[in-house]
Amino acid sequence: MDRTKTPPRAGSAKGSRAAGKTASGSSKRGSPASSAKKTTGRGAKRSSTRKSRSANAHTAELRTNLIFIGVLLGLSLTIFTAKLVYTGDSKQGRNAPSVPLVIETEQDVFRTSEESRPVSSNSQNTKPITVSPVLSPIAADTPSGAGAPSGSAAGPPASPAAKSAPAGPSASPAVTPVPAVSSTAAGTSAEPRSVPAASVADRIAKVDRQSDPALGKKKGTLLFVFDDAGHNLRQLEPFLRLPFPCTIAVLPGLQYSREAARMIRAAGKELILHQPMQAINRSLDPGPQAIRDGMSPQQIRTLVLQNLAEVGPVSGINNHEGSLITADAGAMSAVLDVAKEQGLYFLDSRTNAATSVPAVAKKKNMPIWERAVFLDNSQERAEIIEAVYNGMKIADKGKSAVMIGHIWSNNLAGILAEMYPEMIEQGYSLSTIARVATEDGTLE
């Protein structure tokens, strides 16, 4: 039998199945052109996906970078602002924020303050005292105080102007300030000068030779007041070590107010309350426990008594900022009533030339004190020394001169310690307001 396979016939069922398989296989494999199209399509999809992922990654990276830059800018701004308002302090009160360098100054700055003495009820204005050309008039200083922050924003960072001295039988009448001949006031900028400590004696001697024919003549009394204690303890310490009597004003309601007051008393320095008061510029924060616009006389009385209880016992009161409140006769009447009842003197830092304090005190037949010189409107060594000379010139007539500075002035205590021996040699005496007022009988 011939076993050779013959191809199935076209019409048979087996032939049909074979043809179908062939067609199916051919269909699955497809033609070369069809296969190429599919490969190209898949490649395009992959490329598009990669591009999309790359774009998304780039966008995410850009967003992250922008956020990072924003955070850095925010931190930089915060650090920059903090440095302007606060200076660091060390531990145990030395790490607390320092007092702000922003302070309220008297509205008519660049005025030479007259002799410091108490303004009594029978005081009358006399001819203004003109500062000798030997001295360069200096910008007004700030009030002595009893506490504050800054940094305040410390702070911060107010400066008043005035006269002061106890009113007594021999007390001279108040005088009107005269415009100072200042390069700053004239619109020109004087180049900062560095005055060596060794030249201090020569400068004072020069002033004496031109103002007094007889050298060694007894001069007046210099009264130094330092404001804004209470923010920290580190800045306070140099002033506690000063070798002469002085007054330190403590702000109430601060973290170190009580401890600062205790240290001042322990060091034998005079302590007064630096009562915060609202300024005309309402963006200036006077700090906690301040007298604000709209408070009733009873509210003011209660607040001042509360602050005295916190930092007391004290010898007197002066204002911190307060250009708005010191011009309010009603508010200041309430403050002076408390001072008189408690046997305390009041020192007007004169943050407003339109202060109502002298007029209110006159009605109460109550002597007050006023600032004559601000020591640290400028932090330049030469300017601080000039300010001290200005105060010495005011005291040349055998009177007293109240000079106000701030404990946040880094160089002030050191400069005054350097100048102290020369002040004594030239015939000046240094004291405190309470001591002078007691000797004159204006403070019991």
C-alpha positions as semicolon CSV with decimal commas, in nm:
position;residue;x (nm);y (nm);z (nm)
1;M;0,000;0,000;0,000
2;D;0,135;0,338;-0,088
3;R;0,155;0,535;0,240
4;T;0,262;0,861;0,086
5;K;0,045;1,145;0,219
6;T;-0,143;1,333;-0,032
7;P;-0,245;1,696;0,031
8;P;-0,599;1,726;0,143
9;R;-0,844;1,816;-0,108
10;A;-0,967;2,161;-0,120
11;G;-1,316;2,066;-0,067
12;S;-1,258;1,840;0,226
13;A;-1,305;1,941;0,587
14;K;-0,944;1,872;0,671
15;G;-0,833;2,101;0,391
16;S;-1,053;2,376;0,526
17;R;-0,901;2,351;0,872
18;A;-0,548;2,361;0,734
19;A;-0,622;2,669;0,533
20;G;-0,774;2,836;0,836
21;K;-0,465;2,775;1,049
22;T;-0,242;2,915;0,782
23;A;-0,450;3,228;0,755
24;S;-0,463;3,267;1,132
25;G;-0,086;3,233;1,167
26;S;-0,031;3,481;0,896
27;S;-0,274;3,721;1,065
28;K;-0,100;3,694;1,403
29;R;0,241;3,758;1,261
30;G;0,117;4,050;1,058
31;S;0,295;4,220;0,783
32;P;0,636;4,394;0,837
33;A;0,480;4,736;0,782
34;S;0,217;4,679;1,051
35;S;0,480;4,563;1,300
36;A;0,694;4,872;1,238
37;K;0,398;5,103;1,303
38;K;0,328;4,939;1,638
39;T;0,691;4,972;1,746
40;T;0,701;5,340;1,652
41;G;0,381;5,407;1,848
42;R;0,512;5,243;2,163
43;G;0,838;5,444;2,138
44;A;0,648;5,769;2,102
45;K;0,439;5,691;2,410
46;R;0,750;5,612;2,614
47;S;0,919;5,933;2,498
48;S;0,610;6,138;2,582
49;T;0,589;5,977;2,925
50;R;0,956;6,048;2,992
51;K;0,914;6,411;2,887
52;S;0,608;6,450;3,106
53;R;0,786;6,300;3,405
54;S;1,089;6,522;3,342
55;A;0,869;6,833;3,324
56;N;0,689;6,736;3,643
57;A;1,020;6,677;3,820
58;H;1,152;7,014;3,702
59;T;0,837;7,191;3,821
60;A;0,859;7,020;4,160
61;E;1,226;7,111;4,192
62;L;1,152;7,472;4,099
63;R;0,868;7,487;4,353
64;T;1,096;7,344;4,623
65;N;1,369;7,594;4,540
66;L;1,125;7,884;4,555
67;I;0,994;7,768;4,892
68;F;1,349;7,731;5,022
69;I;1,443;8,078;4,898
70;G;1,131;8,223;5,059
71;V;1,215;8,059;5,392
72;L;1,571;8,192;5,375
73;L;1,449;8,543;5,298
74;G;1,201;8,526;5,584
75;L;1,467;8,406;5,827
76;S;1,711;8,672;5,708
77;L;1,450;8,946;5,753
78;T;1,362;8,815;6,099
79;I;1,727;8,801;6,206
80;F;1,796;9,147;6,062
81;T;1,495;9,295;6,244
82;A;1,590;9,121;6,566
83;K;1,944;9,261;6,546
84;L;1,808;9,612;6,503
85;V;1,579;9,587;6,802
86;Y;1,755;9,353;7,038
87;T;2,108;9,270;7,143
88;G;2,183;8,939;7,300
89;D;2,237;8,898;7,667
90;S;2,396;8,619;7,870
91;K;2,240;8,378;8,117
92;Q;2,045;8,473;8,429
93;G;1,922;8,800;8,298
94;R;2,216;8,835;8,063
95;N;2,038;8,647;7,785
96;A;1,729;8,866;7,795
97;P;1,661;9,101;7,502
98;S;1,820;9,440;7,538
99;V;1,630;9,765;7,531
100;P;1,520;9,891;7,191
101;L;1,728;10,157;7,026
102;V;1,417;10,331;6,901
103;I;1,343;10,610;7,148
104;E;1,112;10,907;7,150
105;T;1,299;11,236;7,126
106;E;1,187;11,586;7,205
107;Q;0,995;11,734;6,916
108;D;1,214;12,041;6,887
109;V;1,544;11,860;6,873
110;F;1,874;12,040;6,821
111;R;1,801;12,275;7,106
112;T;2,052;12,347;7,378
113;S;1,893;12,270;7,713
114;E;1,928;12,530;7,983
115;E;2,038;12,493;8,341
116;S;1,882;12,203;8,526
117;R;1,697;12,293;8,838
118;P;1,356;12,249;8,990
119;V;1,081;12,456;8,840
120;S;0,904;12,609;9,135
121;S;0,570;12,783;9,153
122;N;0,733;13,127;9,170
123;S;0,983;13,065;8,890
124;Q;1,003;13,317;8,607
125;N;1,178;13,295;8,276
126;T;1,511;13,470;8,241
127;K;1,759;13,519;7,960
128;P;1,863;13,190;7,802
129;I;2,209;13,056;7,874
130;T;2,420;13,043;7,560
131;V;2,668;12,758;7,523
132;S;3,029;12,861;7,471
133;P;3,160;12,822;7,113
134;V;3,425;12,592;7,258
135;L;3,159;12,326;7,289
136;S;2,975;12,167;7,001
137;P;2,607;12,159;7,097
138;I;2,481;11,806;7,111
139;A;2,151;11,644;7,041
140;A;1,906;11,604;7,325
141;D;1,937;11,301;7,550
142;T;1,671;11,065;7,675
143;P;1,500;11,042;8,011
144;S;1,607;10,837;8,304
145;G;1,389;10,536;8,332
146;A;1,271;10,239;8,516
147;G;1,243;9,954;8,278
148;A;1,160;9,878;7,912
149;P;1,194;9,602;7,584
150;S;1,349;9,711;7,263
151;G;1,487;9,588;7,200
152;S;1,286;9,623;7,186
153;A;1,156;9,609;6,945
154;A;1,282;9,577;7,165
155;G;1,213;9,827;7,184
156;P;1,271;9,970;7,159
157;P;1,400;10,113;7,090
158;A;1,207;10,772;7,344
159;S;1,423;11,071;7,425
160;P;1,306;11,386;7,608
161;A;1,471;11,720;7,691
162;A;1,462;11,949;7,994
163;K;1,598;12,132;8,296
164;S;1,610;12,029;8,662
165;A;1,709;12,129;9,013
166;P;1,540;12,156;9,344
167;A;1,350;12,469;9,407
168;G;1,475;12,653;9,708
169;P;1,534;13,005;9,820
170;S;1,849;13,018;9,611
171;A;1,714;12,830;9,313
172;S;1,730;13,028;8,991
173;P;1,424;13,064;8,772
174;A;1,372;12,843;8,470
175;V;1,512;12,958;8,140
176;T;1,398;12,908;7,785
177;P;1,606;12,682;7,562
178;V;1,782;12,844;7,269
179;P;1,844;12,686;6,930
180;A;2,173;12,502;6,923
181;V;2,429;12,575;6,658
182;S;2,445;12,223;6,523
183;S;2,583;12,107;6,191
184;T;2,312;11,843;6,189
185;A;2,042;12,102;6,242
186;A;2,189;12,313;5,966
187;G;2,150;12,026;5,725
188;T;2,515;11,936;5,697
189;S;2,670;11,615;5,816
190;A;2,970;11,649;6,041
191;E;3,231;11,379;6,002
192;P;3,246;11,168;6,322
193;R;3,546;11,251;6,534
194;S;3,729;11,022;6,770
195;V;3,828;11,191;7,095
196;P;4,103;11,005;7,282
197;A;4,049;10,964;7,655
198;A;4,380;11,141;7,717
199;S;4,244;11,461;7,567
200;V;3,950;11,486;7,806
201;A;4,148;11,683;8,066
202;D;4,273;11,928;7,803
203;R;3,921;11,987;7,671
204;I;3,778;12,056;8,016
205;A;4,070;12,283;8,101
206;K;4,013;12,474;7,778
207;V;3,650;12,530;7,870
208;D;3,753;12,655;8,215
209;R;4,013;12,900;8,083
210;Q;3,759;13,061;7,854
211;S;3,473;13,070;8,102
212;D;3,641;13,139;8,437
213;P;3,945;13,361;8,492
214;A;4,018;13,186;8,819
215;L;4,079;12,817;8,759
216;G;3,977;12,580;9,034
217;K;3,668;12,785;9,116
218;K;3,386;12,582;9,266
219;K;3,155;12,468;8,988
220;G;2,802;12,332;8,995
221;T;2,660;11,983;9,041
222;L;2,634;11,719;8,771
223;L;2,334;11,486;8,805
224;F;2,352;11,175;8,588
225;V;2,034;10,973;8,526
226;F;2,029;10,647;8,331
227;D;1,698;10,525;8,188
228;D;1,548;10,197;8,067
229;A;1,670;9,944;8,324
230;G;1,470;9,623;8,357
231;H;1,516;9,451;8,023
232;N;1,827;9,263;8,128
233;L;2,103;9,270;8,387
234;R;2,420;9,266;8,177
235;Q;2,374;9,618;8,042
236;L;2,298;9,745;8,391
237;E;2,616;9,619;8,556
238;P;2,866;9,879;8,415
239;F;2,652;10,160;8,556
240;L;2,639;9,998;8,899
241;R;3,020;10,008;8,902
242;L;3,046;10,381;8,827
243;P;3,263;10,551;9,093
244;F;3,021;10,838;9,155
245;P;2,660;10,885;9,271
246;C;2,399;10,851;9,000
247;T;2,031;10,774;8,944
248;I;1,898;10,473;8,755
249;A;1,537;10,455;8,633
250;V;1,367;10,115;8,611
251;L;1,072;10,029;8,386
252;P;0,792;9,829;8,547
253;G;0,639;9,505;8,426
254;L;0,952;9,356;8,269
255;Q;1,117;9,023;8,344
256;Y;1,408;9,183;8,529
257;S;1,239;9,493;8,673
258;R;1,238;9,369;9,033
259;E;1,589;9,222;9,023
260;A;1,729;9,533;8,856
261;A;1,573;9,750;9,127
262;R;1,720;9,527;9,398
263;M;2,068;9,543;9,243
264;I;2,053;9,922;9,210
265;R;1,967;9,965;9,576
266;A;2,234;9,714;9,678
267;A;2,495;9,910;9,479
268;G;2,405;10,230;9,665
269;K;2,271;10,407;9,355
270;E;1,954;10,615;9,351
271;L;1,649;10,435;9,212
272;I;1,346;10,592;9,047
273;L;1,042;10,461;8,861
274;H;1,059;10,506;8,484
275;Q;0,684;10,534;8,425
276;P;0,587;10,437;8,069
277;M;0,351;10,682;7,898
278;Q;0,191;10,684;7,556
279;A;0,363;10,881;7,280
280;I;0,206;11,095;7,011
281;N;0,345;10,844;6,762
282;R;0,119;10,553;6,846
283;S;0,346;10,310;6,663
284;L;0,587;10,346;6,957
285;D;0,496;10,094;7,223
286;P;0,576;10,239;7,567
287;G;0,574;9,891;7,715
288;P;0,370;9,722;7,988
289;Q;0,187;9,909;8,262
290;A;0,187;10,236;8,068
291;I;-0,038;10,538;8,111
292;R;-0,245;10,556;7,795
293;D;-0,477;10,808;7,636
294;G;-0,829;10,799;7,777
295;M;-0,744;10,663;8,121
296;S;-0,926;10,828;8,409
297;P;-0,736;11,001;8,694
298;Q;-0,828;10,713;8,925
299;Q;-0,698;10,455;8,676
300;I;-0,373;10,649;8,644
301;R;-0,338;10,675;9,021
302;T;-0,396;10,301;9,067
303;L;-0,148;10,214;8,792
304;V;0,131;10,439;8,922
305;L;0,087;10,307;9,277
306;Q;0,103;9,951;9,143
307;N;0,426;10,026;8,956
308;L;0,579;10,195;9,262
309;A;0,498;9,888;9,468
310;E;0,670;9,665;9,211
311;V;1,006;9,843;9,190
312;G;1,002;10,048;9,511
313;P;1,111;10,190;9,738
314;V;1,218;10,470;9,503
315;S;1,319;10,834;9,534
316;G;1,129;10,972;9,238
317;I;0,945;10,920;8,909
318;N;1,021;11,018;8,551
319;N;0,846;10,952;8,222
320;H;0,936;10,696;7,958
321;E;0,836;10,831;7,615
322;G;0,505;11,008;7,693
323;S;0,498;11,296;7,444
324;L;0,119;11,256;7,434
325;I;0,055;11,208;7,806
326;T;0,293;11,477;7,936
327;A;0,102;11,730;7,725
328;D;-0,224;11,620;7,896
329;A;-0,267;11,838;8,206
330;G;-0,533;11,609;8,354
331;A;-0,321;11,296;8,326
332;M;-0,010;11,465;8,463
333;S;-0,206;11,614;8,752
334;A;-0,292;11,260;8,861
335;V;0,074;11,153;8,834
336;L;0,205;11,454;9,029
337;D;-0,057;11,399;9,300
338;V;0,079;11,049;9,360
339;A;0,438;11,175;9,362
340;K;0,356;11,448;9,612
341;E;0,161;11,213;9,840
342;Q;0,444;10,960;9,839
343;G;0,715;11,220;9,902
344;L;0,878;11,162;9,562
345;Y;1,024;11,409;9,316
346;F;0,917;11,414;8,951
347;L;1,170;11,449;8,669
348;D;1,023;11,560;8,337
349;S;1,225;11,396;8,060
350;R;1,069;11,645;7,818
351;T;0,984;11,421;7,527
352;N;0,750;11,699;7,417
353;A;0,843;12,067;7,414
354;A;0,475;12,138;7,483
355;T;0,481;11,946;7,812
356;S;0,215;12,049;8,063
357;V;0,419;11,939;8,366
358;P;0,564;12,279;8,466
359;A;0,222;12,449;8,453
360;V;0,051;12,169;8,646
361;A;0,327;12,166;8,908
362;K;0,302;12,542;8,948
363;K;-0,068;12,514;9,031
364;K;0,014;12,254;9,295
365;N;0,300;12,466;9,433
366;M;0,519;12,163;9,371
367;P;0,881;12,180;9,249
368;I;0,976;11,948;8,963
369;W;1,298;11,866;8,782
370;E;1,365;11,872;8,409
371;R;1,630;11,722;8,186
372;A;1,904;11,954;8,063
373;V;2,104;11,725;7,832
374;F;2,062;11,392;7,659
375;L;2,392;11,209;7,649
376;D;2,342;10,937;7,391
377;N;2,130;11,053;7,101
378;S;2,439;10,948;6,909
379;Q;2,646;10,644;6,995
380;E;2,962;10,811;6,864
381;R;3,223;10,852;7,137
382;A;3,299;11,210;7,033
383;E;2,933;11,309;7,046
384;I;2,884;11,159;7,392
385;I;3,187;11,349;7,521
386;E;3,055;11,671;7,366
387;A;2,722;11,611;7,541
388;V;2,898;11,580;7,877
389;Y;3,086;11,904;7,808
390;N;2,756;12,073;7,731
391;G;2,619;11,966;8,069
392;M;2,937;12,083;8,242
393;K;2,902;12,421;8,076
394;I;2,546;12,449;8,207
395;A;2,675;12,373;8,558
396;D;2,960;12,625;8,528
397;K;2,751;12,894;8,697
398;G;2,744;12,700;9,021
399;K;2,408;12,540;8,946
400;S;2,307;12,183;8,863
401;A;2,263;12,002;8,533
402;V;2,057;11,687;8,485
403;M;2,208;11,470;8,212
404;I;2,011;11,166;8,095
405;G;2,152;10,861;7,922
406;H;2,048;10,499;7,874
407;I;2,189;10,175;8,003
408;W;2,185;10,028;7,653
409;S;2,454;10,276;7,544
410;N;2,753;10,045;7,518
411;N;3,024;10,308;7,568
412;L;2,852;10,556;7,798
413;A;2,954;10,410;8,136
414;G;3,317;10,371;8,028
415;I;3,340;10,727;7,896
416;L;3,193;10,873;8,215
417;A;3,431;10,666;8,430
418;E;3,723;10,806;8,228
419;M;3,602;11,163;8,262
420;Y;3,512;11,144;8,632
421;P;3,858;11,234;8,778
422;E;3,877;11,539;8,551
423;M;3,528;11,655;8,651
424;I;3,631;11,650;9,015
425;E;3,965;11,820;8,948
426;Q;3,787;12,099;8,762
427;G;3,562;12,170;9,061
428;Y;3,239;11,993;8,970
429;S;3,052;11,782;9,222
430;L;2,842;11,478;9,133
431;S;2,528;11,388;9,322
432;T;2,170;11,261;9,288
433;I;1,850;11,458;9,250
434;A;1,706;11,337;9,582
435;R;2,021;11,436;9,771
436;V;2,032;11,785;9,617
437;A;1,659;11,831;9,667
438;T;1,685;11,728;10,031
439;E;1,975;11,966;10,093
440;D;1,777;12,249;9,935
441;G;1,468;12,165;10,135
442;T;1,250;12,092;9,830
443;L;1,213;11,724;9,919
444;E;1,141;11,598;10,268
